[in-house]
Structure formats: C-alpha cells, structure tokens
Amino acid sequence: MSGHLRTLSQKVWDWHLVHEEAGAPALIYIDLHLVHEVTSPQAFQGLRDRSLKVRRPDLTVATVDHSIPTSDRSLPIMDPIAAAQVNKLEQNCKDFGIPCYGVHSSHQGIVHVIGPELGLTQPGMTVVCGDSHTATHGAFGALAFGIGTSEVENVLASQCLLQRPSKTFKVQVNGTLRAGVSAKDIILKLISNIGIGGGTGTILEYTGPAISILNMEERMTVCNMSIEGGARAGMIAPDDTTFQYLAGRQFAPKGADWDAAVARWRQLPSDPGAAFDREIVIDGDTLDPMITWGTNPGMGVSINGAIPDPSTVSDPMERESLTKALAYMGLEGGKPILGHPIDVVFIGSCTNSRISDLRIAASLLKGRKVSPNVRVMVVPGSMEVKRQAIAEGLPDIFRAAGADWREPGCSMCIAMNGDQLRPGEYSVSTSNRNFEGRQGKGGRTFLASPQTAVASALSGVVTDVRTLLG
Amino acid sequence: MKPFLPFESRLVPIPANDIDTDQIIPARFLKTTSKEGLDKQLFCDWRYEDNGDPKPDFILNTPRAKGVEILLAGDNFGCGSSREHAPWALTQFGFRAVISTSFADIFKGNALKNSLLPIIVPADVHAKLFAAPDDTTIQVDLATQTITLPDGQKVEFPVDEFSKACLLDGVDELGWILKKQAAIAVFEASRLGTVNTLAE
C-alpha cells in the first residue's frame, strides 16, 4: 500500500490487515476489546456453546457501567435483573480470565471514560466495544467503532473482525470558538448539518485549527458522537496534545518503549494531499451554542434559533417525521427554544462526564443556586474522575448549588438503572441521544453542552450560557 | 442458522424515517442475559399503552401484521445504539426482511448475522411499496438478490457477497474466521503490541 497518499484511518487499517481474499471482507486485528455487562452475556454464552476460549484476554478489559445504580455503592443492587447481569459479567470474566473493573473496583467507570484515562486507548490502535459510542477513542487517532454481540463473540474468540473499508469523510473545523461555545457544539452542529444518517458508511476525520486546539477530553466529546451522524467512527490525528495526555498513564508504554511508540504514532496523521471521499467545512468563528429540539441528534439548532416549522417541509415522510417529533416533544414549529421550561438537568455520560466537564459545570455553579423547579444530577464518568473531583472540592460546589452528586455510570443517558425522566418531563442533558424514551419513557431531551446545561439549571429554562459570562 | 430460502410475504409498513434501535427495543429491556423472549418488547413504546394494553391502531397490533415476514420502513432504519437485541426482537416477532432506502451500518451488520435481510430499494420503489394495497405480496430471493412485486416488476438489491454466502449456507462468520487462525498467529508474531490489560 506504500507509494500513495493515505489518510489516518487508512494507515490504521493497513497496520491491522491480517488476511485478504476474494469474496470476503478483510480480516482485521483488534488491539483492544472493551467489554461491558449489557452486550456481552450472549457472546460469552456463544463461546461456551462452541467450547471456545478467549484468544487474547490480555487485549480485553471489562467494566460495569450501563445497568448499575449511581446511588450508594455499599448497598446491594436492588433491581434483581440488573444485579444478575452485573454478576454474570463478573462471572464470565472470571471464567474466561478477563480483567474486570467491577462495581467495587477503584477503576470502575463508563467504558469510554476508563479506556483513555488508564492509558489503554492509544494512537494507531483498533479498538472495539459492543457499544456505538466506541468512536470516542478515535480522539487518540485510534480506529474505534461499535459492534454487535455476534462481533463481540468473534473478537473474544479470534481477536479479529471481518470488515469492509469505509469511505473517508473529512470534517474541517476552522477558526476559533467564542466564549461559551464548546466541543459539544462543534459535533451538534456537524450532525445538524449532515443529518443523523449523513455519515453512514464513512469514517470521519476531524481536523483544522478549532480541532487542534482542543484538549483530549474535548476531542473525545467530538469523536464520541460520530455515530449520531451515522458514521462508523470518528478520528483525530495524534499530536503533542495526545502524547502529553498519555504519558505516564498506567497502561501507556514506558521508557524506550514510549519513545518507539511516539515515533511510530507520529507517522499516523493523514498525508498532506491525501484524498477523502467527502469533505465538509464548519466555521468555528461563527458557531453558537447548539441545542437539539427533536427526537434524534440531527434535530438541532443554534440556541437562539427557531424550532423548524413542518409546514415549510415539502417531502411528505420528512414532514411526517418532523410533525411526529414535535408532537412527542410538545413543541410548536417556528417558535424559539430559548426560554422553554425544563424539569431536569443531567450532566454526565460518555460524552461529557470527564473532569474538565465537571470543572466547567462547577465554575458556573459556584456561588449560585439551581432553580428550585429543576432536579440536577451530576454523574462522574469514572471512579478516577470522582476522586479527582473530590480532590478539587467540586462535589461541595455541586451540593451547595442544589445539584445531586452521584456515583459513576451511564445513568440517565440510557436510563437503564433507575435514573430517568418521568413521562412528559423536559431535560437539558449533556449526553448523546434524544430518541423517544431514551432518558425514560415519555421523557423529552434537549441535548447540549455542559455550559448550556448549567445555565439552564440556574434559570429553570433553556438559557444561552453567554448571558452568564461577563 | 438455517439456510435463507426464497419466500413471499405481505408487508407491514411503518412510515417513519430514522427509526432508531431505542424504538425497536427500548434500553430498559437490555438487562437480560439471554437472546430469548424479546418479541414481546419489539417497538414496545409504540405498541402498548402505559397499562400494557396493546394500542389498537399500531400496525403490529392489527390483523394485517399476522404472519407477515417483511417490515417496510422509512429511510435510515436502525440508527443509534449497536444493540443486537434489535434484530433478535425483529426475527423473534417473525420478520425475515426489512425494506428501506438505507440502513444504519451497525444495524445492517447485526441483521445479516441473524438471518434478517436488509433490503435496500430505490426511492421510487420504496414509495410504490408504501402506496401499494394492504394485501400486496412480495417475493424475496436472496440468491438472485431480487424482490418481485405483484405486477411482475423485479427489483435488484445490493448485499455484501460474503454475508450472502453465509446466509444462503446458513453458517455464521466465526467458523470462517477460526479457519484463519494460522494467518492470525503469523500476524500476532510480528505485531507491535503496546498494551497488556493483565499487567499489574
């Protein structure tokens, strides 16, 4: 494959090509397999049914995040079905020799938070997980994507996957973000531009000045939601910011191995002039805080914008979808979203639950009180994030402001664990999906940045955070 | 898995775009550790009232859905979560194919691994099927990659050739992958691995 110009994703692909033959997809090696309780039990059962072992337990790691409560961890899990699922994962990991950061582990956390923070996620890797937000790890220049349970079983058994190459899609983000505008707004803007299916069949590569300047946690926020634009993965070329983040982390290479790894990782960025199948440009200079109004993440507008009016849409199925979304959300087309009353604010999820997100939230909440009409939940992404937040005194700020400080997990992003909206309630959430019922049956979700979420928590209505900034 | 044979069926239309896997099966049902019993939870929140009664006007609750093996849905079917519970629930309900103009990548892969055929048709055929009478019967033949409409119109659809071979033979990918263990071992011998999750 040498001799022609390649993109970042094509280089990672080439590094992992095990076998190719006519009539079959390529066989690709997987460097890191992240496992959680929800999408793995049937895969482990499949291994048992075929009397197979896990080929590379040393490239596999498990944790519990989706089903577990975010309340006091010293108490047993009250939901017997969730408890059984958590126990099943711990037993499967024991039986197959896989390291598992269980409920009481000091490393437990959302799978896409702990991979990077432990230094497991590294540039140039292939990373998979039975979870669509695996794209998060693309922030390191890894080719990372979500898989189904059959593929979880394939990777457990063989450390490989059959894959067709995806098309490449360059997302160039120019300029400098203004105060109050964040990484979350970049990705919400992209998805509102291309639509929820706009990236289907592609791997996104985010590049440009507004991306280069982001720290690793902000880059993870961007890559995390690549799937919400339908993309298989989203990647950012590794650079000094990446290497500085990784250096010294538990599973990162050390000494001479580190130097060799960095030298190799520096070869990863797309060759200048490498061709992409598609390209889009986003202007960071004029970007406003974004918020979704509808029932998929592509249904977003600038915070000062108007909710679309179905009567202006010509395609009948599109108009029907829009009308249905507005009916579910209890909103009227043509009206502003700013000032809409809310009931809940959720700060958390694999999109926005890292220490930098919590610092931003705390900086805006400090010395203020959330609206008495709003329940505010702050859910750290991992035990490590929790420890760091405590060391910095952030939980005291959250509590003093009237917010609820919880234990780590996916929590109200997916509402499997009892943390959920009541029917009809409105939330501003820093999570990644606003599908019908996603945060609880009948619940209505506005997706936004931590900044917008906090500003809205304080006023009790959808608020432009820039009104709080001096 | 059984070999995927030609079949004919009427259609169940759900005229909505971007049907996500949270609608196909809500997340609260993913606490199961089994693949079984998911048919009752298929489209649960569109299908049942809060008290559990079936919503009489939802298509899956109508006589029209009885015994039907083809779901006709709007663009970008199966977007969102990677949960394989979505094709498990659809096949347990009785579906063997979904017709749309496009499918989300992960859903499409999951469906093909579970003998649920994602059939991609052009927009004009899609519109024609939505406008067709309730008793319209479609023939599906994977071997020739065609659907045949009652008026005799044959419409070809794309399928990954490897997935097609697996479906026609009734085998899954893993058996094929495991035959490549020698190639995998060769790759591993020269691989520059930088992580060991078992390291203390």
Interface residues (C-beta under 8 A of the other chain):
Chain A: V18 H19 G23 A24 P25 L27 Y29 D31 L32 V38 T39 P41 Q42 Q45 G46 R50 L52 R55 P57 D58 L59 T60 V61 H66 S67 D79 I81 A82 A84 Q85 K88 I98 P99 L120 Q122 M125 G130 D131 S132 G146 I147 G148 T149 S150 E151 E153 N154 A157 S158 Q159 C160 L162 R164 S166 I196 G197 T200 G201 I227 G230 R232 F251 A252 P253 D257 A261 R264 N296 G298 M317 E318 E320 S321 K324 I414 A415 M416 P423 R433 F435 E436 G437 R438 K441
Chain B: P15 A16 N17 D18 D20 D22 Q23 P26 A27 R28 L30 K31 T32 T33 S34 K35 D45 D50 G74 D75 N76 C79 G80 S81 S82 R83 E84 S102 A104 D105 I106 G109 N110 K113 N114 D160 E161 F162 A165 D172 E173 L174 W176 I177 L178 K180 Q181 A183 I184 F187 E188 R191 L192 G193 T194 V195 N196 T197 L198 A199
